[in-house]
């Protein structure tokens, strides 16, 4: 039994939807950040799935995995910068809740 493209895209869509709802409904910056990473991984899964199922037996396509490699590289840099910003805001304000961060007002 093989798993088809529809199954991978369904899982990718569900992961992306969970990430969107996490960004929209949560107020904790760390949870919002994890939801953004979940959305990135959902896109990675879709790219690899399309690459795998669009390949012919004679020619294996590496476009999807190459894009995923670059996305993971950018996500690693994003994690470093994003967590540094969150830690700096926590040290300044003492909270990680989005509603209580009004840094630009002061």
C-alpha positions in Angstrom: 0.0 0.0 0.0 1.3 3.4 -1.0 0.4 6.7 0.4 -0.8 9.2 -2.2 -0.2 12.9 -2.7 -3.6 13.7 -1.3 -2.8 12.3 2.1 0.4 14.3 2.3 -1.3 17.5 1.2 -4.1 16.9 3.7 -1.6 16.5 6.6 0.2 19.6 5.3 -3.0 21.6 5.1 -4.0 20.5 8.6 -0.6 21.5 10.1 -0.8 24.8 8.3 -4.4 25.4 9.7 -3.3 24.6 13.2 -0.4 27.0 12.9 -2.7 29.8 11.6 -5.2 29.2 14.5 -2.3 29.2 16.9 -1.0 32.6 15.6 -4.5 34.1 15.6 -5.8 32.8 18.9 -2.9 32.7 21.3 -1.4 35.6 23.2 1.9 34.0 24.3 4.7 35.0 22.0 6.5 31.7 22.4 3.3 29.8 21.3 2.9 32.2 18.4 6.5 31.6 17.4 6.0 27.8 17.6 2.9 28.2 15.4 4.8 30.1 12.8 7.4 27.3 12.8 4.6 24.7 12.4 3.4 26.7 9.3 6.9 26.6 7.8 7.1 22.9 8.3 3.7 22.4 6.7 5.0 24.2 3.6 8.1 22.1 3.7 6.0 18.9 3.7 4.0 20.2 0.7 7.1 21.1 -1.3 8.7 17.7 -0.7 5.4 15.9 -1.5 5.0 17.8 -4.8 8.6 17.1 -5.7 8.3 13.4 -5.0 5.0 12.9 -6.9 5.9 15.0 -9.9 9.2 13.1 -10.5 9.3 10.7 -13.3 11.0 7.2 -13.0 13.8 8.3 -15.3 14.5 11.7 -13.7 14.2 12.3 -10.0 13.4 16.0 -9.2 15.4 17.6 -6.4 13.7 21.0 -6.6 11.5 20.4 -3.5 14.3 19.1 -1.2 16.6 22.0 -2.2 13.9 24.5 -1.4 13.3 22.8 1.9 17.0 23.0 2.7 17.0 26.7 2.2 13.8 27.2 4.2 15.2 25.2 7.1 18.4 27.3 6.9 16.4 30.6 7.0 14.2 29.2 9.8 17.3 28.4 11.9 18.4 32.0 11.5 14.9 33.2 12.3 14.8 31.1 15.5 18.0 32.6 16.7 16.9 36.2 16.1 13.3 35.7 17.2 14.2 34.1 20.5 16.8 36.8 21.2 14.1 39.4 20.6 11.6 37.5 22.8 14.2 37.2 25.6 15.1 40.9 25.3 11.4 41.9 25.6 10.9 39.6 28.5 13.9 41.1 30.3 12.6 44.6 29.7 8.9 44.1 30.3 8.8 40.9 32.5 6.1 39.2 30.4 5.8 37.3 27.1 2.1 38.1 26.6 1.4 40.0 23.4 -1.4 42.1 25.0 1.0 43.5 27.6 3.8 44.4 25.2 3.5 48.0 24.3 7.2 48.7 23.7 6.6 51.1 20.8 4.4 53.4 22.9 7.1 54.2 25.5 
